[in-house]
Amino acid sequence: MTPLDRMVAEDQIQMLKAAIPYANPRAQAMLSIFAKTMELQRTIQMFSQARELSMMSSREPVKTSPIEMLQSISQFTSGEMRENLNGIMNAMTAIQMFQMYQEDSQTTEHEKEDDWNG
């Protein structure tokens, strides 16, 4: 389950979804639509309440790095999509390392200049 699924999941909906394979094909379709409709209603309700609460709160949203976001997303992928996400994360990590190296090199150069001028 994704974090959103865990937030909107209610026991009744999960029980209904677990029972769907045991129903006849026509009932499966109707029960599936009903379960998804209930999830959508719960999602809308949850985010409406969250918006009202956030207007009363001065807290800023939690900021995560793009790599953290991609790591979370990759848990729910497989095959080629997971490989693509891993490639992107590896490239982003390499870029971050290169930037850190550049910053460190610039700091070292400034220290040498200060020593010479010092």
HELIX and SHEET records of a PDB file:
HELIX    1   1 PRO A    3  VAL A    8  1                                   6    
HELIX    2   2 ASP A   11  ALA A   19  1                                   9    
HELIX    3   3 ILE A   20  TYR A   22  5                                   3    
HELIX    4   4 PRO A   25  MET A   56  1                                  32    
HELIX    5   5 PRO A   66  SER A   74  1                                   9    
HELIX    6   6 GLY A   79  ASN A  117  1                                  39    
END                                                                             
